[in-house]
């Protein structure tokens, strides 16, 4: 794999779409910041994200631990074939950084990168919600993203600065090579009964607090449902 870089930077304002009176839940009105556009000039990256970018659900999206959402470009070839959707392409997942030559198997929690003037650090895998499913009218899409491991990941910002598309991502530090994004997804979504693995991941100091809270609930024996996250208002129960 060649040196990683940012192919595209994307930002977007919160947008409301759909019909509030639709009988089909997938056609009803909803709002999201998933609809993003390319930024070709330099853009300021602060502690909570790129200037001009917005999130609708501030409880579950955004904030310092989820300042930047990165997604590998190569996954779109998989989704085009898997879903038969020619229209799915860069930006479809609502990412801020469409990245090249890096993926869930090569990126680890705590990885610290220099990107132009800024310094960013990997904080957690993305846990897909129901909004990509609503966007493409595919009820199980969030679940498919989760189970495929093609989730992407989030960065926190250690040093603010201007960034730009086509910038290289220079790895400065990799303190936890054992905790790839792929391995974290496996612990969270596949090997749910392995409490030893859950405890080991919980102990990683650079893992985002939201993931730590979920793992702590698991370790305490609490049974957690993913329905609200992956299906949400798309499905009638």
TORKOL-4160 file (C-alpha; in steps of 0.2 Angstrom, whole numbers, padded with zeros to 4 digits, m for minus):
237
<pt num="1" X="0000" Y="0000" Z="0000"/>
<pt num="2" X="0007" Y="0017" Z="m0005"/>
<pt num="3" X="0008" Y="0032" Z="0007"/>
<pt num="4" X="m0009" Y="0037" Z="0013"/>
<pt num="5" X="m0017" Y="0054" Z="0008"/>
<pt num="6" X="m0033" Y="0064" Z="0008"/>
<pt num="7" X="m0041" Y="0063" Z="m0010"/>
<pt num="8" X="m0056" Y="0074" Z="m0005"/>
<pt num="9" X="m0061" Y="0085" Z="0009"/>
<pt num="10" X="m0080" Y="0087" Z="0011"/>
<pt num="11" X="m0091" Y="0098" Z="0022"/>
<pt num="12" X="m0110" Y="0101" Z="0023"/>
<pt num="13" X="m0124" Y="0110" Z="0031"/>
<pt num="14" X="m0138" Y="0101" Z="0040"/>
<pt num="15" X="m0152" Y="0098" Z="0027"/>
<pt num="16" X="m0170" Y="0093" Z="0029"/>
<pt num="17" X="m0178" Y="0082" Z="0016"/>
<pt num="18" X="m0192" Y="0070" Z="0013"/>
<pt num="19" X="m0211" Y="0071" Z="0016"/>
<pt num="20" X="m0218" Y="0073" Z="0033"/>
<pt num="21" X="m0234" Y="0065" Z="0029"/>
<pt num="22" X="m0227" Y="0050" Z="0020"/>
<pt num="23" X="m0234" Y="0033" Z="0025"/>
<pt num="24" X="m0218" Y="0024" Z="0022"/>
<pt num="25" X="m0206" Y="0028" Z="0036"/>
<pt num="26" X="m0191" Y="0028" Z="0023"/>
<pt num="27" X="m0199" Y="0042" Z="0014"/>
<pt num="28" X="m0203" Y="0053" Z="0029"/>
<pt num="29" X="m0195" Y="0070" Z="0033"/>
<pt num="30" X="m0178" Y="0069" Z="0041"/>
<pt num="31" X="m0163" Y="0080" Z="0043"/>
<pt num="32" X="m0144" Y="0077" Z="0042"/>
<pt num="33" X="m0127" Y="0083" Z="0039"/>
<pt num="34" X="m0123" Y="0068" Z="0028"/>
<pt num="35" X="m0126" Y="0078" Z="0012"/>
<pt num="36" X="m0108" Y="0085" Z="0009"/>
<pt num="37" X="m0099" Y="0094" Z="m0005"/>
<pt num="38" X="m0080" Y="0095" Z="m0010"/>
<pt num="39" X="m0069" Y="0109" Z="m0003"/>
<pt num="40" X="m0055" Y="0112" Z="m0015"/>
<pt num="41" X="m0046" Y="0126" Z="m0006"/>
<pt num="42" X="m0038" Y="0126" Z="0011"/>
<pt num="43" X="m0050" Y="0125" Z="0025"/>
<pt num="44" X="m0048" Y="0127" Z="0044"/>
<pt num="45" X="m0048" Y="0112" Z="0055"/>
<pt num="46" X="m0052" Y="0116" Z="0073"/>
<pt num="47" X="m0055" Y="0105" Z="0088"/>
<pt num="48" X="m0073" Y="0100" Z="0083"/>
<pt num="49" X="m0070" Y="0098" Z="0064"/>
<pt num="50" X="m0069" Y="0107" Z="0047"/>
<pt num="51" X="m0075" Y="0125" Z="0046"/>
<pt num="52" X="m0092" Y="0125" Z="0037"/>
<pt num="53" X="m0097" Y="0108" Z="0042"/>
<pt num="54" X="m0112" Y="0104" Z="0053"/>
<pt num="55" X="m0120" Y="0089" Z="0061"/>
<pt num="56" X="m0139" Y="0087" Z="0065"/>
<pt num="57" X="m0138" Y="0075" Z="0079"/>
<pt num="58" X="m0126" Y="0083" Z="0091"/>
<pt num="59" X="m0129" Y="0069" Z="0104"/>
<pt num="60" X="m0122" Y="0055" Z="0093"/>
<pt num="61" X="m0112" Y="0064" Z="0080"/>
<pt num="62" X="m0098" Y="0077" Z="0081"/>
<pt num="63" X="m0089" Y="0084" Z="0095"/>
<pt num="64" X="m0070" Y="0083" Z="0099"/>
<pt num="65" X="m0069" Y="0064" Z="0099"/>
<pt num="66" X="m0078" Y="0064" Z="0082"/>
<pt num="67" X="m0071" Y="0079" Z="0074"/>
<pt num="68" X="m0067" Y="0071" Z="0057"/>
<pt num="69" X="m0075" Y="0056" Z="0049"/>
<pt num="70" X="m0063" Y="0047" Z="0037"/>
<pt num="71" X="m0069" Y="0034" Z="0024"/>
<pt num="72" X="m0058" Y="0024" Z="0012"/>
<pt num="73" X="m0062" Y="0028" Z="m0006"/>
<pt num="74" X="m0059" Y="0010" Z="m0011"/>
<pt num="75" X="m0074" Y="0004" Z="m0002"/>
<pt num="76" X="m0086" Y="0012" Z="m0014"/>
<pt num="77" X="m0081" Y="m0001" Z="m0028"/>
<pt num="78" X="m0087" Y="m0014" Z="m0015"/>
<pt num="79" X="m0103" Y="m0006" Z="m0012"/>
<pt num="80" X="m0107" Y="m0002" Z="m0030"/>
<pt num="81" X="m0105" Y="m0021" Z="m0034"/>
<pt num="82" X="m0113" Y="m0027" Z="m0017"/>
<pt num="83" X="m0129" Y="m0016" Z="m0018"/>
<pt num="84" X="m0130" Y="m0013" Z="m0037"/>
<pt num="85" X="m0129" Y="0006" Z="m0034"/>
<pt num="86" X="m0120" Y="0015" Z="m0048"/>
<pt num="87" X="m0123" Y="0031" Z="m0039"/>
<pt num="88" X="m0115" Y="0027" Z="m0023"/>
<pt num="89" X="m0098" Y="0036" Z="m0023"/>
<pt num="90" X="m0086" Y="0048" Z="m0013"/>
<pt num="91" X="m0096" Y="0057" Z="0000"/>
<pt num="92" X="m0111" Y="0045" Z="0001"/>
<pt num="93" X="m0106" Y="0040" Z="0019"/>
<pt num="94" X="m0106" Y="0058" Z="0025"/>
<pt num="95" X="m0087" Y="0058" Z="0027"/>
<pt num="96" X="m0076" Y="0073" Z="0029"/>
<pt num="97" X="m0060" Y="0065" Z="0022"/>
<pt num="98" X="m0061" Y="0053" Z="0008"/>
<pt num="99" X="m0044" Y="0044" Z="0010"/>
<pt num="100" X="m0033" Y="0034" Z="m0001"/>
<pt num="101" X="m0021" Y="0020" Z="0003"/>
<pt num="102" X="m0027" Y="0017" Z="0021"/>
<pt num="103" X="m0041" Y="0006" Z="0028"/>
<pt num="104" X="m0048" Y="m0002" Z="0044"/>
<pt num="105" X="m0034" Y="m0015" Z="0043"/>
<pt num="106" X="m0020" Y="m0002" Z="0042"/>
<pt num="107" X="m0026" Y="0011" Z="0054"/>
<pt num="108" X="m0025" Y="0009" Z="0073"/>
<pt num="109" X="m0033" Y="0018" Z="0088"/>
<pt num="110" X="m0021" Y="0032" Z="0094"/>
<pt num="111" X="m0012" Y="0033" Z="0077"/>
<pt num="112" X="m0006" Y="0051" Z="0076"/>
<pt num="113" X="m0005" Y="0060" Z="0059"/>
<pt num="114" X="0002" Y="0076" Z="0052"/>
<pt num="115" X="m0009" Y="0083" Z="0039"/>
<pt num="116" X="m0003" Y="0100" Z="0032"/>
<pt num="117" X="m0003" Y="0112" Z="0047"/>
<pt num="118" X="m0014" Y="0101" Z="0058"/>
<pt num="119" X="m0011" Y="0085" Z="0069"/>
<pt num="120" X="m0025" Y="0072" Z="0071"/>
<pt num="121" X="m0027" Y="0056" Z="0081"/>
<pt num="122" X="m0038" Y="0041" Z="0078"/>
<pt num="123" X="m0051" Y="0040" Z="0091"/>
<pt num="124" X="m0064" Y="0026" Z="0087"/>
<pt num="125" X="m0072" Y="0016" Z="0072"/>
<pt num="126" X="m0088" Y="0024" Z="0066"/>
<pt num="127" X="m0104" Y="0015" Z="0072"/>
<pt num="128" X="m0115" Y="0017" Z="0057"/>
<pt num="129" X="m0133" Y="0024" Z="0060"/>
<pt num="130" X="m0149" Y="0023" Z="0051"/>
<pt num="131" X="m0146" Y="0039" Z="0040"/>
<pt num="132" X="m0136" Y="0031" Z="0026"/>
<pt num="133" X="m0150" Y="0018" Z="0025"/>
<pt num="134" X="m0163" Y="0032" Z="0023"/>
<pt num="135" X="m0152" Y="0041" Z="0010"/>
<pt num="136" X="m0152" Y="0026" Z="m0001"/>
<pt num="137" X="m0168" Y="0018" Z="0004"/>
<pt num="138" X="m0160" Y="0002" Z="0010"/>
<pt num="139" X="m0167" Y="m0003" Z="0026"/>
<pt num="140" X="m0152" Y="m0015" Z="0031"/>
<pt num="141" X="m0138" Y="m0003" Z="0025"/>
<pt num="142" X="m0131" Y="0002" Z="0042"/>
<pt num="143" X="m0131" Y="m0016" Z="0048"/>
<pt num="144" X="m0122" Y="m0021" Z="0032"/>
<pt num="145" X="m0109" Y="m0008" Z="0034"/>
<pt num="146" X="m0106" Y="m0013" Z="0052"/>
<pt num="147" X="m0105" Y="m0032" Z="0048"/>
<pt num="148" X="m0094" Y="m0029" Z="0033"/>
<pt num="149" X="m0081" Y="m0020" Z="0044"/>
<pt num="150" X="m0081" Y="m0006" Z="0031"/>
<pt num="151" X="m0085" Y="0007" Z="0043"/>
<pt num="152" X="m0072" Y="0021" Z="0042"/>
<pt num="153" X="m0066" Y="0029" Z="0058"/>
<pt num="154" X="m0065" Y="0046" Z="0067"/>
<pt num="155" X="m0051" Y="0058" Z="0071"/>
<pt num="156" X="m0049" Y="0070" Z="0086"/>
<pt num="157" X="m0039" Y="0085" Z="0083"/>
<pt num="158" X="m0023" Y="0088" Z="0093"/>
<pt num="159" X="m0017" Y="0103" Z="0083"/>
<pt num="160" X="m0028" Y="0115" Z="0074"/>
<pt num="161" X="m0023" Y="0121" Z="0056"/>
<pt num="162" X="m0027" Y="0123" Z="0038"/>
<pt num="163" X="m0029" Y="0107" Z="0028"/>
<pt num="164" X="m0032" Y="0104" Z="0010"/>
<pt num="165" X="m0037" Y="0090" Z="m0002"/>
<pt num="166" X="m0022" Y="0079" Z="m0009"/>
<pt num="167" X="m0013" Y="0082" Z="0007"/>
<pt num="168" X="m0002" Y="0067" Z="0013"/>
<pt num="169" X="m0006" Y="0059" Z="0030"/>
<pt num="170" X="0011" Y="0057" Z="0039"/>
<pt num="171" X="0011" Y="0044" Z="0053"/>
<pt num="172" X="0020" Y="0052" Z="0068"/>
<pt num="173" X="0016" Y="0039" Z="0081"/>
<pt num="174" X="0007" Y="0022" Z="0083"/>
<pt num="175" X="0006" Y="0018" Z="0101"/>
<pt num="176" X="m0006" Y="0003" Z="0100"/>
<pt num="177" X="m0003" Y="m0007" Z="0084"/>
<pt num="178" X="m0013" Y="m0021" Z="0090"/>
<pt num="179" X="m0029" Y="m0011" Z="0090"/>
<pt num="180" X="m0033" Y="m0009" Z="0072"/>
<pt num="181" X="m0050" Y="m0002" Z="0067"/>
<pt num="182" X="m0054" Y="m0019" Z="0060"/>
<pt num="183" X="m0050" Y="m0027" Z="0077"/>
<pt num="184" X="m0060" Y="m0015" Z="0087"/>
<pt num="185" X="m0075" Y="m0018" Z="0075"/>
<pt num="186" X="m0073" Y="m0036" Z="0078"/>
<pt num="187" X="m0073" Y="m0034" Z="0097"/>
<pt num="188" X="m0088" Y="m0023" Z="0097"/>
<pt num="189" X="m0099" Y="m0031" Z="0084"/>
<pt num="190" X="m0093" Y="m0049" Z="0081"/>
<pt num="191" X="m0085" Y="m0056" Z="0097"/>
<pt num="192" X="m0098" Y="m0049" Z="0109"/>
<pt num="193" X="m0096" Y="m0063" Z="0121"/>
<pt num="194" X="m0078" Y="m0062" Z="0123"/>
<pt num="195" X="m0077" Y="m0051" Z="0139"/>
<pt num="196" X="m0058" Y="m0053" Z="0140"/>
<pt num="197" X="m0056" Y="m0044" Z="0123"/>
<pt num="198" X="m0069" Y="m0031" Z="0128"/>
<pt num="199" X="m0059" Y="m0027" Z="0144"/>
<pt num="200" X="m0042" Y="m0026" Z="0134"/>
<pt num="201" X="m0050" Y="m0014" Z="0122"/>
<pt num="202" X="m0058" Y="m0004" Z="0136"/>
<pt num="203" X="m0040" Y="m0002" Z="0144"/>
<pt num="204" X="m0034" Y="0007" Z="0128"/>
<pt num="205" X="m0031" Y="0025" Z="0134"/>
<pt num="206" X="m0034" Y="0033" Z="0117"/>
<pt num="207" X="m0051" Y="0025" Z="0113"/>
<pt num="208" X="m0065" Y="0037" Z="0113"/>
<pt num="209" X="m0075" Y="0038" Z="0129"/>
<pt num="210" X="m0092" Y="0034" Z="0120"/>
<pt num="211" X="m0084" Y="0017" Z="0116"/>
<pt num="212" X="m0077" Y="0014" Z="0133"/>
<pt num="213" X="m0095" Y="0017" Z="0140"/>
<pt num="214" X="m0102" Y="0004" Z="0129"/>
<pt num="215" X="m0089" Y="m0008" Z="0133"/>
<pt num="216" X="m0091" Y="m0005" Z="0152"/>
<pt num="217" X="m0110" Y="m0009" Z="0151"/>
<pt num="218" X="m0105" Y="m0025" Z="0142"/>
<pt num="219" X="m0093" Y="m0030" Z="0155"/>
<pt num="220" X="m0106" Y="m0026" Z="0168"/>
<pt num="221" X="m0118" Y="m0038" Z="0160"/>
<pt num="222" X="m0130" Y="m0026" Z="0152"/>
<pt num="223" X="m0138" Y="m0032" Z="0136"/>
<pt num="224" X="m0137" Y="m0018" Z="0123"/>
<pt num="225" X="m0148" Y="m0017" Z="0107"/>
<pt num="226" X="m0142" Y="m0009" Z="0091"/>
<pt num="227" X="m0160" Y="m0007" Z="0084"/>
<pt num="228" X="m0161" Y="0012" Z="0088"/>
<pt num="229" X="m0145" Y="0015" Z="0080"/>
<pt num="230" X="m0145" Y="0005" Z="0064"/>
<pt num="231" X="m0164" Y="0006" Z="0060"/>
<pt num="232" X="m0170" Y="0021" Z="0070"/>
<pt num="233" X="m0186" Y="0029" Z="0063"/>
<pt num="234" X="m0184" Y="0019" Z="0046"/>
<pt num="235" X="m0193" Y="0004" Z="0054"/>
<pt num="236" X="m0209" Y="0002" Z="0062"/>
<pt num="237" X="m0208" Y="m0010" Z="0077"/>
